[in-house]
C-alpha cells in the first residue's frame, strides 16, 4: 500500500543512532526543540503512537553535568534535524528558531538591527523579546510527512543590498500597551491545559507592576456564581484582534484560531470537510477536532503594539491513518 511505504520512509528517521530533535509538552518548554540521539528502537505501546528511547545532547540527568538525560518519548515528539543552511540574513516578521538555553525556540523577527547581523526576536509563549546574532538563528521549518516546509531551495534567496534596514538602537524591551477600565481585551494563561488559548475579558482596573484586574466574559469562578476576576500581567493581555477580510474558505495547513471551551485556541487546518466544516489539529495536545467555518478565524499575533497575520504553513507531523500504519510497522519489527 502507498501509505505503508510513506510511513516506512518516515520510520527510517528514528533508527538507533539517528540524530533527532525533541519537542516537549512540559510547562516552560513548549515551542522548543532539543538535540538528541535515538538509543532504542521504536516500539509499540498500548494507547500510544509508539515510543522511542532517546538521549539528549545538551540536557543532563545529574547535577555534575556528566550523564545525558534519557527519555522514552512518543514518535510525534520527534523529528529529524532540519537541513543545514548557509548563513543568511533574515527579514522583519520572518519566523525563525533561536538557539537559547541549549535548545531551539520558535519566534518572530520584530526588528533588524544595524547592518543585519543582529535581530530582535519575539516569543509568543513567554511574551519576551530577546536579541540574537544571525549565527544563533535559523529559518523556522515544520517537518510534515517526511518533508520540510518550507523546502530548503525556496528559503535560501539572497536579500538585496538595497533592502538593508536603517540602523537602530538595540534593546530587549517589549513595547507596553496601556489599557483603560472598560476596554475589551483577550487574556492568555500559562496554566497547564490552557496554554496558547485566549479568552475574552474586560479591564476593570490598572494595578501596579504592570498588572491589570480583569473580568472574564465567559469564565465563571469556582462556585459558578459570578464571572471570574483575576489579576493578570500585561504580557498576557492583548486587544481583541481586528476583523480581517472575510475568509470564504480555509485551506489545509493554514493556521487558525478555533473557538472552543469559551476561548480561542491556535491550531492548523488538517482536513477540509463538507458543508463548511473543518478538522483542526492542535499540536500541544495532539488532538484533532471538527469545527464549523463560523467558529474559526485567521490567526493573528499582537507583537510590539501591532497586529501581524501569520503565514499559511503546515505544522502537523502525521495524519491518524499514517500513525496507525506506523504502529503496524513497529509491531512487525518487535
N, C-alpha and C positions, 0 to 999 in steps of 0.2 A: 504494500500500500504506500501511496505517496506520503501520507502523514507519518508513517513509521520511519521512512527514510529521512524526512526532515528532522524528526525527533532524535534519530540515531546520530545525525550530524551535530545536533546540539549537545547530546550526551558526551561526545568525544572531548568537549572542552573541559570536562571535570574528571579526567582520569588521574590516577595517583601521580603526583609530581607536577601537575599542571599549575601554573600561576593563575590566580584569580583575584578579583576584587570582591569584597564582602560588604553587604549593606546590613543595617541593624534596625530593629524595631524598638530598641531600648530608648527610654527617655533621655533626651540630650544628645542622641547620636543619629536621629532621623535626618535623612538627606546627605549622609556621608558614606564614603566607601573607603575601606582599608585593605591594604595589600596582604595577600596570603598565599598559601600553597595547599593543594589537596594532598592529604596524607592517608586518607581512607577511601575506598571505592564507594560510589553511590549505592545505597541500599534502600529497600522498600520498608516503610514504617506505616503501621496501621493509622488510618485517618490523617495521612500526611502525603505530601507530594514527593516523598523520597528525601533522604538525608545524606549529607556528605561530611566527613571529618576534615576540618581544615586547621591549619596552623598560621597564626598571624605573623607578619614580618616586623611590625612596629609596636605591637601591644604585648606586654609581658605579663606572666602569671604571678611572678614573685616580685617583692619589693627591690631586690638586688638588680633586677632587670636582666637576668641571665636565662630565664626559662620562658620561651614564647608561649603565649596562650593558645590552647587548642579547644575547639568547639565543634559539636556536631550540628550542622545547620541545614535548613531546607534548601532545595535547589533554587527556589525563587529568590533567595537572598544572595545568590552568586552570579557572577558574570565573568567573562574573560577580561584581561586588562584591555583598555581601549587602544587603538592603533597609535603608534608613536607618530608624532608630527614635528615638522621643523618649527623652530621658534618663530612666532608670528606676532603681529600686532592685533589688538582687539579693538572693537568698536563700542561706542556707547549703546547700552541696552542689550548687548550680546550676553547670552547665557554661557557661563563658564564654570569650571571646577577649580577651586582654590586649595592649594596644599596648606593645611592648617592643623595643628595639634596631631601630627603624624597620620593624617588622612586627607582625602579629597572631599570638599564640601561644595554643594551646588549653590551658586549665587548669580547675581546680575551685575554687569558693569554699569556703574552710575556716574563715573567720571574718568576721563582720560587726563592724566596729569603730565604737564610739561610736553616733552617730545614723544610721549607714548610708551615709555618704559615702565611707568608706574600707573596703577589703576586703583580706584576705589570700588569695592565690591559690596553689594548689599545682600544680606542673608535673610530671607523672609521668615525662616523658622525662629530666629532669635531676635529679629528686628535690629541687627547690628550692621554697621558699615565699617569695613576694615581695609587698609591699604595693602597692596601686594605689588611685587615686581612681575614683569612678564614671565620670568623663568618659574614663578610659583603658580602659574595659571595654565589651563588647557581648555580648549573648547568643550563645552558640555555635550555629551553624546549619550543616547539611550541604546541599550542592546535589545533589539526586537527580533525574535525568531531567528537568531543566528546572524543578524545583520546590524551594522551600526548606523544610527540615524542622528545627524546627517552623515553620509559616507565621506570618507577622507577626501576624495577628489573634489567634492563640492565645497569644502570648507577651508581650503588652503589658498584662496585667492589673495593676491597681494593687495595691500592697501595703498592707493596712490599717495604720493608725497603731498599733493595739494589738499589732502583731507586731514592733515595734521591738526590736532586740536590746539587751541590757544593755550598758552602757559597759564596755569592757575595754581593757587596755593593749596597744598595737600593738607587735608585734615580728616579725622576719622569720626566726626560727629554727624549724627543723623539730624536732618532738619526737623525741628519740632513743629507741630501744628496745634494752634490754640483752639480749644472748643469752649462754647458758652452753654450755660444752662438752657435746656430745651432743644439743643441740637440732636438730631437723629444720626446715629453712628452705627458701626458694626464693631463688635469686640471679639477677640480670639482668646484662646486659653492654651496653656501648656500642660494642663492636667491630662493624665492618662485616659485615652478614649476620646478626647476632644481635640487632639492636635490637628491643625490645618483647617478647622471649621470656624466660620464667622457667624455671629448671632446679632440680630438687630437689637439696639438698645437706645436709651435716651440719656443724655448728660444731665445729671441733677446738680452737681457742684464740682468746682475745681478745688482740689486739695493741694497740699504741699508736696514737695519732692516729685513733681511731675506726675501726680496721680489724679484720678477723677473718680467721683462717686457716680455710678451709672445704675439704671434700672432696665433690666432686660424686658423686651416686649412680648416674649413668648415662653420664657423660662420661669417656673414658679419656685418658691422657697421650699424648704424640706417638708413642711407640713401642708403644702399646696393651698395656702390661704391667701398669699399675696405674690405679686411679681417679685422676683429675686433682685435685691440690690447688692452691689458689690463694689469694692474699691479696686480699680484697675490701673496699672501703669500705662502711661500714654503710648508706649511702644506697642501695646496690644489693642489700640483703638485706631480706627480709621473712619473717614467719612463714608457714607453709603456710595457705592460705585455709580457713576453716571450711566444713564440709559444710552447704550450704543445703538448703532444702526440695527434695525430689526433683522434677525437671522432667520431665514426661511428653512434652513436645513443645516445640521451639524454633520461633519464628516468623521470617519474612523480615524483615530489618532489625535483628534482635536481636544485640547484641554478645556474643561468647562467647570463651572460651579453647579452643583446639584442641590436642590432644596430637599433636605432630609432631616427628620427629627428636629424641626424648628430652626435649622441652621443651614448655611451654605458650605458644602464640602467639595474640595477640589478633586476631580477625577479625570479620566480620559475616556472618550467615546470608544468602546471596543466593538460594538455592533450597531448597525442601523436597522431597526425593525420596521414592521408595517404600522400604518396608522399613526405616524408621527411619534413613534416611541423609540427609545434607545437603550442599549445596555451600556452601563458606565462602570469602568474598572477603577478601584481605589487601591493605590499601591501600599498605603500604610497598613491596611487591614487585609489585603489580598482578596477583597470581595468584589463581586460583580453584581450590580443591581439594575433593575429596569426603571426607566423614568419617562414621563410624558415630556413632550417638547416644551410645554409651558413651565415645567419645573427645572429647566436648565437655563443658564446664561453664560455668555463668553467669559472666560477667566480674565480678570484684570488685577493688577497689583499696585498698591499705593507705595511709591518709592520716592522719598525725599520731596514730599509735597505735591507729587504729580501722579496721575494715573497712567500706567503702562499696560497695554494689551499684549498678552503673551502670544508667542508664535505657535502655530499648529505643529505638534510633534508627537510621535509615538513614544510611550514610556512604559507600556506593559510588556512583560517578558514572554509569557506564554498564554495561549488560549487554554481553556479547560480540556478540550479534546487532546491537545498536544501533551498536557500534563498526564492525562490518563494513559496515553501511549508511552510516555516516559516511564511510568510505573511498570508497564508490561515489560519494557526493555530491561529495567532494573531487576525485575523478578527473574528474567531469563539468565541474568548474569550471576544471581545468587547460587 
